[in-house]
Amino acid sequence: MTEGEKKPARVVVADDQTVVREGIVMLLGLLPGVEVVGAAGDGEEAVRLVGELAPDVVLMDLRMPRCDGVEATRRIRSEYPATQVVVLTTFADDESLFPALRAGARGYLTKDAGGDEIVRAVESVLSGDAGLSPSIQRRLLERLSQPEPAPAAATEAPDGLTARETEVLVLIAEGLTNQEIARKLHVSTATVKTHINNLFAKTGLKDRAQAVRYAYGKGLVRPPAD
């Protein structure tokens, strides 16, 4: 490398699909200004490689076993803040995209992105900018502009419920489905189901109808005014 020449960006690729991962690694190997230093098959391995290799950027798939891309992003940004994360998704409307951005991802790419797009995204996040397309930036602003769910009553949560479990209970009482609750709280439906199972176990509730009565009975929600 000659004097004044910019160092290549050191990149780790994380994707659980071998063909996709190897294809991305091969493409990156052809791009100027990018050096692949590692490849991971799941989120746990991605976090480990970041700790060992200290890359500049991780290209992070979101749907992976053991530790998904959202949790891996959160851990990387917490434990290794010098490493930036660019999300890889199959579809532009991947429901995990916004949770990943909330977890600290700075950029976004679909898996069919070309070499120029990848280089631009990597350069953008390393320069401190957000590597997001205008459409994603618009959707993110729309999501952030939505009002937050109304907090539960400021009294101590009953039966040892956590704040999040109480929040889920209130949304159930308001008639929201699991999918609607997931979108409102920016989490996966699987996470919502876990919260529901936990709050049912703590309160002895057996179904959503009982949950609605319980929420009203505890004063967590109030009947609409006439």
PyMOL CGO cylinders between C-alpha atoms (Angstrom):
from pymol import cmd
from pymol.cgo import CYLINDER

trace = [
    CYLINDER, 0.00, 0.00, 0.00, 1.51, 3.31, -1.12, 0.3, 1, 1, 1, 1, 1, 1,
    CYLINDER, 1.51, 3.31, -1.12, 1.67, 6.37, 1.09, 0.3, 1, 1, 1, 1, 1, 1,
    CYLINDER, 1.67, 6.37, 1.09, -1.65, 8.16, 1.22, 0.3, 1, 1, 1, 1, 1, 1,
    CYLINDER, -1.65, 8.16, 1.22, -3.56, 5.13, -0.06, 0.3, 1, 1, 1, 1, 1, 1,
    CYLINDER, -3.56, 5.13, -0.06, -6.62, 4.36, 2.04, 0.3, 1, 1, 1, 1, 1, 1,
    CYLINDER, -6.62, 4.36, 2.04, -6.60, 1.09, 3.98, 0.3, 1, 1, 1, 1, 1, 1,
    CYLINDER, -6.60, 1.09, 3.98, -9.24, -1.39, 2.84, 0.3, 1, 1, 1, 1, 1, 1,
    CYLINDER, -9.24, -1.39, 2.84, -12.27, -1.84, 5.08, 0.3, 1, 1, 1, 1, 1, 1,
    CYLINDER, -12.27, -1.84, 5.08, -11.94, -5.07, 7.05, 0.3, 1, 1, 1, 1, 1, 1,
    CYLINDER, -11.94, -5.07, 7.05, -15.24, -6.96, 6.84, 0.3, 1, 1, 1, 1, 1, 1,
    CYLINDER, -15.24, -6.96, 6.84, -16.81, -10.02, 8.48, 0.3, 1, 1, 1, 1, 1, 1,
    CYLINDER, -16.81, -10.02, 8.48, -19.76, -11.68, 6.72, 0.3, 1, 1, 1, 1, 1, 1,
    CYLINDER, -19.76, -11.68, 6.72, -22.43, -13.38, 8.85, 0.3, 1, 1, 1, 1, 1, 1,
    CYLINDER, -22.43, -13.38, 8.85, -25.07, -15.56, 7.14, 0.3, 1, 1, 1, 1, 1, 1,
    CYLINDER, -25.07, -15.56, 7.14, -26.30, -19.03, 8.04, 0.3, 1, 1, 1, 1, 1, 1,
    CYLINDER, -26.30, -19.03, 8.04, -26.82, -20.09, 4.41, 0.3, 1, 1, 1, 1, 1, 1,
    CYLINDER, -26.82, -20.09, 4.41, -23.50, -21.42, 3.13, 0.3, 1, 1, 1, 1, 1, 1,
    CYLINDER, -23.50, -21.42, 3.13, -24.17, -20.66, -0.52, 0.3, 1, 1, 1, 1, 1, 1,
    CYLINDER, -24.17, -20.66, -0.52, -25.22, -17.09, 0.23, 0.3, 1, 1, 1, 1, 1, 1,
    CYLINDER, -25.22, -17.09, 0.23, -22.32, -16.52, 2.63, 0.3, 1, 1, 1, 1, 1, 1,
    CYLINDER, -22.32, -16.52, 2.63, -19.73, -17.87, 0.21, 0.3, 1, 1, 1, 1, 1, 1,
    CYLINDER, -19.73, -17.87, 0.21, -21.24, -15.90, -2.66, 0.3, 1, 1, 1, 1, 1, 1,
    CYLINDER, -21.24, -15.90, -2.66, -21.03, -12.64, -0.70, 0.3, 1, 1, 1, 1, 1, 1,
    CYLINDER, -21.03, -12.64, -0.70, -17.46, -13.40, 0.35, 0.3, 1, 1, 1, 1, 1, 1,
    CYLINDER, -17.46, -13.40, 0.35, -16.53, -14.08, -3.28, 0.3, 1, 1, 1, 1, 1, 1,
    CYLINDER, -16.53, -14.08, -3.28, -18.16, -10.84, -4.45, 0.3, 1, 1, 1, 1, 1, 1,
    CYLINDER, -18.16, -10.84, -4.45, -16.45, -8.81, -1.73, 0.3, 1, 1, 1, 1, 1, 1,
    CYLINDER, -16.45, -8.81, -1.73, -13.10, -10.29, -2.76, 0.3, 1, 1, 1, 1, 1, 1,
    CYLINDER, -13.10, -10.29, -2.76, -13.50, -8.62, -6.15, 0.3, 1, 1, 1, 1, 1, 1,
    CYLINDER, -13.50, -8.62, -6.15, -14.31, -5.18, -4.77, 0.3, 1, 1, 1, 1, 1, 1,
    CYLINDER, -14.31, -5.18, -4.77, -11.75, -2.43, -4.30, 0.3, 1, 1, 1, 1, 1, 1,
    CYLINDER, -11.75, -2.43, -4.30, -11.33, -1.10, -0.79, 0.3, 1, 1, 1, 1, 1, 1,
    CYLINDER, -11.33, -1.10, -0.79, -12.78, -4.18, 0.94, 0.3, 1, 1, 1, 1, 1, 1,
    CYLINDER, -12.78, -4.18, 0.94, -10.96, -7.04, 2.66, 0.3, 1, 1, 1, 1, 1, 1,
    CYLINDER, -10.96, -7.04, 2.66, -12.90, -10.03, 4.02, 0.3, 1, 1, 1, 1, 1, 1,
    CYLINDER, -12.90, -10.03, 4.02, -11.26, -11.14, 7.26, 0.3, 1, 1, 1, 1, 1, 1,
    CYLINDER, -11.26, -11.14, 7.26, -13.83, -13.69, 8.45, 0.3, 1, 1, 1, 1, 1, 1,
    CYLINDER, -13.83, -13.69, 8.45, -17.16, -15.40, 7.83, 0.3, 1, 1, 1, 1, 1, 1,
    CYLINDER, -17.16, -15.40, 7.83, -19.70, -16.63, 10.40, 0.3, 1, 1, 1, 1, 1, 1,
    CYLINDER, -19.70, -16.63, 10.40, -22.59, -19.06, 10.16, 0.3, 1, 1, 1, 1, 1, 1,
    CYLINDER, -22.59, -19.06, 10.16, -24.62, -17.63, 13.06, 0.3, 1, 1, 1, 1, 1, 1,
    CYLINDER, -24.62, -17.63, 13.06, -24.79, -14.72, 15.46, 0.3, 1, 1, 1, 1, 1, 1,
    CYLINDER, -24.79, -14.72, 15.46, -22.73, -16.36, 18.20, 0.3, 1, 1, 1, 1, 1, 1,
    CYLINDER, -22.73, -16.36, 18.20, -19.87, -16.95, 15.78, 0.3, 1, 1, 1, 1, 1, 1,
    CYLINDER, -19.87, -16.95, 15.78, -20.19, -13.40, 14.45, 0.3, 1, 1, 1, 1, 1, 1,
    CYLINDER, -20.19, -13.40, 14.45, -19.78, -11.92, 17.93, 0.3, 1, 1, 1, 1, 1, 1,
    CYLINDER, -19.78, -11.92, 17.93, -16.79, -14.20, 18.59, 0.3, 1, 1, 1, 1, 1, 1,
    CYLINDER, -16.79, -14.20, 18.59, -15.09, -13.23, 15.32, 0.3, 1, 1, 1, 1, 1, 1,
    CYLINDER, -15.09, -13.23, 15.32, -15.57, -9.55, 16.01, 0.3, 1, 1, 1, 1, 1, 1,
    CYLINDER, -15.57, -9.55, 16.01, -13.87, -10.02, 19.37, 0.3, 1, 1, 1, 1, 1, 1,
    CYLINDER, -13.87, -10.02, 19.37, -10.97, -11.88, 17.75, 0.3, 1, 1, 1, 1, 1, 1,
    CYLINDER, -10.97, -11.88, 17.75, -10.53, -9.92, 14.51, 0.3, 1, 1, 1, 1, 1, 1,
    CYLINDER, -10.53, -9.92, 14.51, -11.77, -6.39, 15.32, 0.3, 1, 1, 1, 1, 1, 1,
    CYLINDER, -11.77, -6.39, 15.32, -13.22, -5.79, 11.83, 0.3, 1, 1, 1, 1, 1, 1,
    CYLINDER, -13.22, -5.79, 11.83, -14.42, -2.40, 10.69, 0.3, 1, 1, 1, 1, 1, 1,
    CYLINDER, -14.42, -2.40, 10.69, -17.79, -3.69, 9.50, 0.3, 1, 1, 1, 1, 1, 1,
    CYLINDER, -17.79, -3.69, 9.50, -19.99, -6.77, 9.86, 0.3, 1, 1, 1, 1, 1, 1,
    CYLINDER, -19.99, -6.77, 9.86, -22.45, -7.60, 7.08, 0.3, 1, 1, 1, 1, 1, 1,
    CYLINDER, -22.45, -7.60, 7.08, -25.14, -9.19, 9.26, 0.3, 1, 1, 1, 1, 1, 1,
    CYLINDER, -25.14, -9.19, 9.26, -27.91, -11.55, 8.19, 0.3, 1, 1, 1, 1, 1, 1,
    CYLINDER, -27.91, -11.55, 8.19, -30.93, -11.19, 10.48, 0.3, 1, 1, 1, 1, 1, 1,
    CYLINDER, -30.93, -11.19, 10.48, -32.43, -14.68, 10.56, 0.3, 1, 1, 1, 1, 1, 1,
    CYLINDER, -32.43, -14.68, 10.56, -29.86, -17.07, 11.96, 0.3, 1, 1, 1, 1, 1, 1,
    CYLINDER, -29.86, -17.07, 11.96, -29.86, -19.93, 14.50, 0.3, 1, 1, 1, 1, 1, 1,
    CYLINDER, -29.86, -19.93, 14.50, -28.52, -19.79, 18.08, 0.3, 1, 1, 1, 1, 1, 1,
    CYLINDER, -28.52, -19.79, 18.08, -28.26, -16.00, 18.08, 0.3, 1, 1, 1, 1, 1, 1,
    CYLINDER, -28.26, -16.00, 18.08, -30.15, -13.99, 15.48, 0.3, 1, 1, 1, 1, 1, 1,
    CYLINDER, -30.15, -13.99, 15.48, -28.83, -10.90, 13.75, 0.3, 1, 1, 1, 1, 1, 1,
    CYLINDER, -28.83, -10.90, 13.75, -30.67, -8.44, 15.98, 0.3, 1, 1, 1, 1, 1, 1,
    CYLINDER, -30.67, -8.44, 15.98, -29.23, -9.86, 19.20, 0.3, 1, 1, 1, 1, 1, 1,
    CYLINDER, -29.23, -9.86, 19.20, -25.77, -10.24, 17.63, 0.3, 1, 1, 1, 1, 1, 1,
    CYLINDER, -25.77, -10.24, 17.63, -25.91, -6.60, 16.50, 0.3, 1, 1, 1, 1, 1, 1,
    CYLINDER, -25.91, -6.60, 16.50, -26.87, -5.47, 20.00, 0.3, 1, 1, 1, 1, 1, 1,
    CYLINDER, -26.87, -5.47, 20.00, -23.99, -7.41, 21.56, 0.3, 1, 1, 1, 1, 1, 1,
    CYLINDER, -23.99, -7.41, 21.56, -21.43, -6.22, 19.01, 0.3, 1, 1, 1, 1, 1, 1,
    CYLINDER, -21.43, -6.22, 19.01, -22.40, -2.58, 19.34, 0.3, 1, 1, 1, 1, 1, 1,
    CYLINDER, -22.40, -2.58, 19.34, -22.32, -2.89, 23.14, 0.3, 1, 1, 1, 1, 1, 1,
    CYLINDER, -22.32, -2.89, 23.14, -19.08, -4.86, 23.47, 0.3, 1, 1, 1, 1, 1, 1,
    CYLINDER, -19.08, -4.86, 23.47, -17.16, -3.71, 20.37, 0.3, 1, 1, 1, 1, 1, 1,
    CYLINDER, -17.16, -3.71, 20.37, -18.45, -0.23, 19.49, 0.3, 1, 1, 1, 1, 1, 1,
    CYLINDER, -18.45, -0.23, 19.49, -15.64, 0.41, 16.99, 0.3, 1, 1, 1, 1, 1, 1,
    CYLINDER, -15.64, 0.41, 16.99, -17.20, -2.19, 14.68, 0.3, 1, 1, 1, 1, 1, 1,
    CYLINDER, -17.20, -2.19, 14.68, -20.15, -1.03, 12.58, 0.3, 1, 1, 1, 1, 1, 1,
    CYLINDER, -20.15, -1.03, 12.58, -22.98, -3.33, 11.45, 0.3, 1, 1, 1, 1, 1, 1,
    CYLINDER, -22.98, -3.33, 11.45, -24.71, -3.34, 8.07, 0.3, 1, 1, 1, 1, 1, 1,
    CYLINDER, -24.71, -3.34, 8.07, -27.88, -5.44, 7.93, 0.3, 1, 1, 1, 1, 1, 1,
    CYLINDER, -27.88, -5.44, 7.93, -28.41, -8.04, 5.20, 0.3, 1, 1, 1, 1, 1, 1,
    CYLINDER, -28.41, -8.04, 5.20, -32.03, -8.95, 4.46, 0.3, 1, 1, 1, 1, 1, 1,
    CYLINDER, -32.03, -8.95, 4.46, -33.77, -10.99, 1.79, 0.3, 1, 1, 1, 1, 1, 1,
    CYLINDER, -33.77, -10.99, 1.79, -36.69, -8.59, 1.50, 0.3, 1, 1, 1, 1, 1, 1,
    CYLINDER, -36.69, -8.59, 1.50, -36.87, -4.83, 1.95, 0.3, 1, 1, 1, 1, 1, 1,
    CYLINDER, -36.87, -4.83, 1.95, -39.75, -5.21, 4.41, 0.3, 1, 1, 1, 1, 1, 1,
    CYLINDER, -39.75, -5.21, 4.41, -38.06, -7.73, 6.70, 0.3, 1, 1, 1, 1, 1, 1,
    CYLINDER, -38.06, -7.73, 6.70, -39.84, -7.33, 10.06, 0.3, 1, 1, 1, 1, 1, 1,
    CYLINDER, -39.84, -7.33, 10.06, -36.52, -7.59, 11.89, 0.3, 1, 1, 1, 1, 1, 1,
    CYLINDER, -36.52, -7.59, 11.89, -35.00, -4.61, 10.09, 0.3, 1, 1, 1, 1, 1, 1,
    CYLINDER, -35.00, -4.61, 10.09, -36.24, -1.90, 12.46, 0.3, 1, 1, 1, 1, 1, 1,
    CYLINDER, -36.24, -1.90, 12.46, -35.33, -3.84, 15.62, 0.3, 1, 1, 1, 1, 1, 1,
    CYLINDER, -35.33, -3.84, 15.62, -31.83, -4.25, 14.12, 0.3, 1, 1, 1, 1, 1, 1,
    CYLINDER, -31.83, -4.25, 14.12, -31.57, -0.52, 13.52, 0.3, 1, 1, 1, 1, 1, 1,
    CYLINDER, -31.57, -0.52, 13.52, -32.71, 0.09, 17.10, 0.3, 1, 1, 1, 1, 1, 1,
    CYLINDER, -32.71, 0.09, 17.10, -30.01, -2.38, 18.23, 0.3, 1, 1, 1, 1, 1, 1,
    CYLINDER, -30.01, -2.38, 18.23, -27.33, -0.24, 16.58, 0.3, 1, 1, 1, 1, 1, 1,
    CYLINDER, -27.33, -0.24, 16.58, -27.05, -1.28, 12.93, 0.3, 1, 1, 1, 1, 1, 1,
    CYLINDER, -27.05, -1.28, 12.93, -25.99, 1.66, 10.79, 0.3, 1, 1, 1, 1, 1, 1,
    CYLINDER, -25.99, 1.66, 10.79, -26.67, 0.37, 7.30, 0.3, 1, 1, 1, 1, 1, 1,
    CYLINDER, -26.67, 0.37, 7.30, -28.96, -1.86, 5.29, 0.3, 1, 1, 1, 1, 1, 1,
    CYLINDER, -28.96, -1.86, 5.29, -28.56, -4.02, 2.18, 0.3, 1, 1, 1, 1, 1, 1,
    CYLINDER, -28.56, -4.02, 2.18, -30.70, -6.59, 0.43, 0.3, 1, 1, 1, 1, 1, 1,
    CYLINDER, -30.70, -6.59, 0.43, -28.88, -9.80, -0.44, 0.3, 1, 1, 1, 1, 1, 1,
    CYLINDER, -28.88, -9.80, -0.44, -29.16, -9.09, -4.15, 0.3, 1, 1, 1, 1, 1, 1,
    CYLINDER, -29.16, -9.09, -4.15, -27.21, -5.81, -3.77, 0.3, 1, 1, 1, 1, 1, 1,
    CYLINDER, -27.21, -5.81, -3.77, -24.50, -5.19, -6.34, 0.3, 1, 1, 1, 1, 1, 1,
    CYLINDER, -24.50, -5.19, -6.34, -20.88, -4.48, -5.65, 0.3, 1, 1, 1, 1, 1, 1,
    CYLINDER, -20.88, -4.48, -5.65, -21.26, -0.72, -5.95, 0.3, 1, 1, 1, 1, 1, 1,
    CYLINDER, -21.26, -0.72, -5.95, -24.10, -0.71, -3.40, 0.3, 1, 1, 1, 1, 1, 1,
    CYLINDER, -24.10, -0.71, -3.40, -22.07, -2.75, -0.92, 0.3, 1, 1, 1, 1, 1, 1,
    CYLINDER, -22.07, -2.75, -0.92, -19.04, -0.47, -1.23, 0.3, 1, 1, 1, 1, 1, 1,
    CYLINDER, -19.04, -0.47, -1.23, -21.22, 2.63, -0.78, 0.3, 1, 1, 1, 1, 1, 1,
    CYLINDER, -21.22, 2.63, -0.78, -22.89, 1.17, 2.32, 0.3, 1, 1, 1, 1, 1, 1,
    CYLINDER, -22.89, 1.17, 2.32, -19.55, 0.18, 3.88, 0.3, 1, 1, 1, 1, 1, 1,
    CYLINDER, -19.55, 0.18, 3.88, -17.99, 3.57, 3.13, 0.3, 1, 1, 1, 1, 1, 1,
    CYLINDER, -17.99, 3.57, 3.13, -21.05, 5.39, 4.46, 0.3, 1, 1, 1, 1, 1, 1,
    CYLINDER, -21.05, 5.39, 4.46, -21.09, 3.69, 7.86, 0.3, 1, 1, 1, 1, 1, 1,
    CYLINDER, -21.09, 3.69, 7.86, -17.32, 4.06, 8.24, 0.3, 1, 1, 1, 1, 1, 1,
    CYLINDER, -17.32, 4.06, 8.24, -17.59, 7.79, 7.55, 0.3, 1, 1, 1, 1, 1, 1,
    CYLINDER, -17.59, 7.79, 7.55, -20.25, 8.13, 10.24, 0.3, 1, 1, 1, 1, 1, 1,
    CYLINDER, -20.25, 8.13, 10.24, -23.24, 8.30, 7.92, 0.3, 1, 1, 1, 1, 1, 1,
    CYLINDER, -23.24, 8.30, 7.92, -26.20, 5.93, 7.80, 0.3, 1, 1, 1, 1, 1, 1,
    CYLINDER, -26.20, 5.93, 7.80, -25.99, 3.51, 4.91, 0.3, 1, 1, 1, 1, 1, 1,
    CYLINDER, -25.99, 3.51, 4.91, -29.75, 3.54, 4.30, 0.3, 1, 1, 1, 1, 1, 1,
    CYLINDER, -29.75, 3.54, 4.30, -31.69, 4.00, 1.10, 0.3, 1, 1, 1, 1, 1, 1,
    CYLINDER, -31.69, 4.00, 1.10, -34.08, 6.99, 0.94, 0.3, 1, 1, 1, 1, 1, 1,
    CYLINDER, -34.08, 6.99, 0.94, -37.09, 4.66, 1.14, 0.3, 1, 1, 1, 1, 1, 1,
    CYLINDER, -37.09, 4.66, 1.14, -35.79, 3.01, 4.32, 0.3, 1, 1, 1, 1, 1, 1,
    CYLINDER, -35.79, 3.01, 4.32, -34.96, 6.40, 5.85, 0.3, 1, 1, 1, 1, 1, 1,
    CYLINDER, -34.96, 6.40, 5.85, -38.52, 7.53, 5.11, 0.3, 1, 1, 1, 1, 1, 1,
    CYLINDER, -38.52, 7.53, 5.11, -40.02, 4.37, 6.64, 0.3, 1, 1, 1, 1, 1, 1,
    CYLINDER, -40.02, 4.37, 6.64, -37.77, 4.74, 9.69, 0.3, 1, 1, 1, 1, 1, 1,
    CYLINDER, -37.77, 4.74, 9.69, -38.89, 8.34, 10.22, 0.3, 1, 1, 1, 1, 1, 1,
    CYLINDER, -38.89, 8.34, 10.22, -42.52, 7.26, 9.85, 0.3, 1, 1, 1, 1, 1, 1,
    CYLINDER, -42.52, 7.26, 9.85, -41.98, 4.51, 12.43, 0.3, 1, 1, 1, 1, 1, 1,
    CYLINDER, -41.98, 4.51, 12.43, -40.28, 6.88, 14.85, 0.3, 1, 1, 1, 1, 1, 1,
    CYLINDER, -40.28, 6.88, 14.85, -43.05, 9.45, 14.44, 0.3, 1, 1, 1, 1, 1, 1,
    CYLINDER, -43.05, 9.45, 14.44, -45.71, 6.98, 15.59, 0.3, 1, 1, 1, 1, 1, 1,
    CYLINDER, -45.71, 6.98, 15.59, -46.85, 7.56, 19.18, 0.3, 1, 1, 1, 1, 1, 1,
    CYLINDER, -46.85, 7.56, 19.18, -45.48, 5.13, 21.72, 0.3, 1, 1, 1, 1, 1, 1,
    CYLINDER, -45.48, 5.13, 21.72, -47.93, 2.74, 23.40, 0.3, 1, 1, 1, 1, 1, 1,
    CYLINDER, -47.93, 2.74, 23.40, -49.64, 4.28, 26.39, 0.3, 1, 1, 1, 1, 1, 1,
    CYLINDER, -49.64, 4.28, 26.39, -47.76, 3.28, 29.55, 0.3, 1, 1, 1, 1, 1, 1,
    CYLINDER, -47.76, 3.28, 29.55, -49.45, 1.14, 32.15, 0.3, 1, 1, 1, 1, 1, 1,
    CYLINDER, -49.45, 1.14, 32.15, -50.75, 2.78, 35.28, 0.3, 1, 1, 1, 1, 1, 1,
    CYLINDER, -50.75, 2.78, 35.28, -47.98, 4.15, 37.45, 0.3, 1, 1, 1, 1, 1, 1,
    CYLINDER, -47.98, 4.15, 37.45, -48.78, 1.65, 40.18, 0.3, 1, 1, 1, 1, 1, 1,
    CYLINDER, -48.78, 1.65, 40.18, -46.64, -1.38, 40.92, 0.3, 1, 1, 1, 1, 1, 1,
    CYLINDER, -46.64, -1.38, 40.92, -47.31, -4.13, 38.39, 0.3, 1, 1, 1, 1, 1, 1,
    CYLINDER, -47.31, -4.13, 38.39, -49.46, -6.93, 39.86, 0.3, 1, 1, 1, 1, 1, 1,
    CYLINDER, -49.46, -6.93, 39.86, -48.33, -10.54, 40.37, 0.3, 1, 1, 1, 1, 1, 1,
    CYLINDER, -48.33, -10.54, 40.37, -44.69, -9.77, 39.66, 0.3, 1, 1, 1, 1, 1, 1,
    CYLINDER, -44.69, -9.77, 39.66, -45.23, -8.81, 36.02, 0.3, 1, 1, 1, 1, 1, 1,
    CYLINDER, -45.23, -8.81, 36.02, -42.35, -7.00, 34.36, 0.3, 1, 1, 1, 1, 1, 1,
    CYLINDER, -42.35, -7.00, 34.36, -42.92, -3.63, 32.70, 0.3, 1, 1, 1, 1, 1, 1,
    CYLINDER, -42.92, -3.63, 32.70, -42.84, -5.27, 29.26, 0.3, 1, 1, 1, 1, 1, 1,
    CYLINDER, -42.84, -5.27, 29.26, -45.25, -8.04, 30.28, 0.3, 1, 1, 1, 1, 1, 1,
    CYLINDER, -45.25, -8.04, 30.28, -47.62, -5.40, 31.67, 0.3, 1, 1, 1, 1, 1, 1,
    CYLINDER, -47.62, -5.40, 31.67, -47.33, -3.46, 28.42, 0.3, 1, 1, 1, 1, 1, 1,
    CYLINDER, -47.33, -3.46, 28.42, -48.20, -6.57, 26.40, 0.3, 1, 1, 1, 1, 1, 1,
    CYLINDER, -48.20, -6.57, 26.40, -51.14, -7.27, 28.71, 0.3, 1, 1, 1, 1, 1, 1,
    CYLINDER, -51.14, -7.27, 28.71, -52.49, -3.75, 28.18, 0.3, 1, 1, 1, 1, 1, 1,
    CYLINDER, -52.49, -3.75, 28.18, -52.25, -4.15, 24.40, 0.3, 1, 1, 1, 1, 1, 1,
    CYLINDER, -52.25, -4.15, 24.40, -54.08, -7.49, 24.59, 0.3, 1, 1, 1, 1, 1, 1,
    CYLINDER, -54.08, -7.49, 24.59, -56.84, -5.75, 26.54, 0.3, 1, 1, 1, 1, 1, 1,
    CYLINDER, -56.84, -5.75, 26.54, -57.00, -3.12, 23.82, 0.3, 1, 1, 1, 1, 1, 1,
    CYLINDER, -57.00, -3.12, 23.82, -57.78, -5.87, 21.31, 0.3, 1, 1, 1, 1, 1, 1,
    CYLINDER, -57.78, -5.87, 21.31, -54.46, -6.11, 19.46, 0.3, 1, 1, 1, 1, 1, 1,
    CYLINDER, -54.46, -6.11, 19.46, -53.34, -9.40, 17.89, 0.3, 1, 1, 1, 1, 1, 1,
    CYLINDER, -53.34, -9.40, 17.89, -49.87, -10.83, 18.49, 0.3, 1, 1, 1, 1, 1, 1,
    CYLINDER, -49.87, -10.83, 18.49, -48.74, -9.52, 15.11, 0.3, 1, 1, 1, 1, 1, 1,
    CYLINDER, -48.74, -9.52, 15.11, -50.08, -6.03, 15.85, 0.3, 1, 1, 1, 1, 1, 1,
    CYLINDER, -50.08, -6.03, 15.85, -48.39, -6.03, 19.28, 0.3, 1, 1, 1, 1, 1, 1,
    CYLINDER, -48.39, -6.03, 19.28, -45.10, -7.09, 17.65, 0.3, 1, 1, 1, 1, 1, 1,
    CYLINDER, -45.10, -7.09, 17.65, -45.28, -4.23, 15.17, 0.3, 1, 1, 1, 1, 1, 1,
    CYLINDER, -45.28, -4.23, 15.17, -46.20, -1.69, 17.85, 0.3, 1, 1, 1, 1, 1, 1,
    CYLINDER, -46.20, -1.69, 17.85, -43.35, -2.74, 20.15, 0.3, 1, 1, 1, 1, 1, 1,
    CYLINDER, -43.35, -2.74, 20.15, -40.88, -3.35, 17.31, 0.3, 1, 1, 1, 1, 1, 1,
    CYLINDER, -40.88, -3.35, 17.31, -40.21, -6.95, 18.34, 0.3, 1, 1, 1, 1, 1, 1,
    CYLINDER, -40.21, -6.95, 18.34, -40.85, -10.36, 16.76, 0.3, 1, 1, 1, 1, 1, 1,
    CYLINDER, -40.85, -10.36, 16.76, -44.09, -12.28, 17.20, 0.3, 1, 1, 1, 1, 1, 1,
    CYLINDER, -44.09, -12.28, 17.20, -42.06, -15.01, 18.92, 0.3, 1, 1, 1, 1, 1, 1,
    CYLINDER, -42.06, -15.01, 18.92, -40.97, -12.49, 21.55, 0.3, 1, 1, 1, 1, 1, 1,
    CYLINDER, -40.97, -12.49, 21.55, -44.58, -11.41, 22.06, 0.3, 1, 1, 1, 1, 1, 1,
    CYLINDER, -44.58, -11.41, 22.06, -45.64, -15.05, 22.56, 0.3, 1, 1, 1, 1, 1, 1,
    CYLINDER, -45.64, -15.05, 22.56, -42.89, -15.49, 25.16, 0.3, 1, 1, 1, 1, 1, 1,
    CYLINDER, -42.89, -15.49, 25.16, -44.13, -12.44, 27.10, 0.3, 1, 1, 1, 1, 1, 1,
    CYLINDER, -44.13, -12.44, 27.10, -47.71, -13.73, 26.93, 0.3, 1, 1, 1, 1, 1, 1,
    CYLINDER, -47.71, -13.73, 26.93, -46.71, -17.20, 28.17, 0.3, 1, 1, 1, 1, 1, 1,
    CYLINDER, -46.71, -17.20, 28.17, -44.79, -15.62, 31.04, 0.3, 1, 1, 1, 1, 1, 1,
    CYLINDER, -44.79, -15.62, 31.04, -47.59, -13.30, 32.12, 0.3, 1, 1, 1, 1, 1, 1,
    CYLINDER, -47.59, -13.30, 32.12, -50.15, -16.11, 31.87, 0.3, 1, 1, 1, 1, 1, 1,
    CYLINDER, -50.15, -16.11, 31.87, -47.96, -18.29, 34.09, 0.3, 1, 1, 1, 1, 1, 1,
    CYLINDER, -47.96, -18.29, 34.09, -47.51, -15.53, 36.68, 0.3, 1, 1, 1, 1, 1, 1,
    CYLINDER, -47.51, -15.53, 36.68, -51.19, -14.57, 36.82, 0.3, 1, 1, 1, 1, 1, 1,
    CYLINDER, -51.19, -14.57, 36.82, -52.78, -18.00, 36.33, 0.3, 1, 1, 1, 1, 1, 1,
    CYLINDER, -52.78, -18.00, 36.33, -54.66, -16.75, 33.26, 0.3, 1, 1, 1, 1, 1, 1,
    CYLINDER, -54.66, -16.75, 33.26, -55.68, -19.30, 30.64, 0.3, 1, 1, 1, 1, 1, 1,
    CYLINDER, -55.68, -19.30, 30.64, -56.78, -17.25, 27.64, 0.3, 1, 1, 1, 1, 1, 1,
    CYLINDER, -56.78, -17.25, 27.64, -57.01, -13.74, 26.20, 0.3, 1, 1, 1, 1, 1, 1,
    CYLINDER, -57.01, -13.74, 26.20, -60.58, -13.22, 27.45, 0.3, 1, 1, 1, 1, 1, 1,
    CYLINDER, -60.58, -13.22, 27.45, -59.39, -13.77, 31.02, 0.3, 1, 1, 1, 1, 1, 1,
    CYLINDER, -59.39, -13.77, 31.02, -56.44, -11.48, 30.32, 0.3, 1, 1, 1, 1, 1, 1,
    CYLINDER, -56.44, -11.48, 30.32, -58.79, -8.67, 29.26, 0.3, 1, 1, 1, 1, 1, 1,
    CYLINDER, -58.79, -8.67, 29.26, -60.90, -9.04, 32.42, 0.3, 1, 1, 1, 1, 1, 1,
    CYLINDER, -60.90, -9.04, 32.42, -57.76, -9.18, 34.55, 0.3, 1, 1, 1, 1, 1, 1,
    CYLINDER, -57.76, -9.18, 34.55, -56.34, -5.99, 33.00, 0.3, 1, 1, 1, 1, 1, 1,
    CYLINDER, -56.34, -5.99, 33.00, -59.57, -4.09, 33.62, 0.3, 1, 1, 1, 1, 1, 1,
    CYLINDER, -59.57, -4.09, 33.62, -59.92, -5.53, 37.11, 0.3, 1, 1, 1, 1, 1, 1,
    CYLINDER, -59.92, -5.53, 37.11, -56.41, -4.41, 38.07, 0.3, 1, 1, 1, 1, 1, 1,
    CYLINDER, -56.41, -4.41, 38.07, -57.00, -0.93, 36.69, 0.3, 1, 1, 1, 1, 1, 1,
    CYLINDER, -57.00, -0.93, 36.69, -54.32, -1.30, 34.00, 0.3, 1, 1, 1, 1, 1, 1,
    CYLINDER, -54.32, -1.30, 34.00, -56.80, -0.09, 31.40, 0.3, 1, 1, 1, 1, 1, 1,
    CYLINDER, -56.80, -0.09, 31.40, -60.01, 1.88, 31.72, 0.3, 1, 1, 1, 1, 1, 1,
    CYLINDER, -60.01, 1.88, 31.72, -63.29, 1.45, 29.85, 0.3, 1, 1, 1, 1, 1, 1,
    CYLINDER, -63.29, 1.45, 29.85, -63.74, 4.02, 27.06, 0.3, 1, 1, 1, 1, 1, 1,
    CYLINDER, -63.74, 4.02, 27.06, -65.73, 7.09, 28.05, 0.3, 1, 1, 1, 1, 1, 1,
    CYLINDER, -65.73, 7.09, 28.05, -69.31, 7.26, 26.78, 0.3, 1, 1, 1, 1, 1, 1,
]
cmd.load_cgo(trace, "trace")
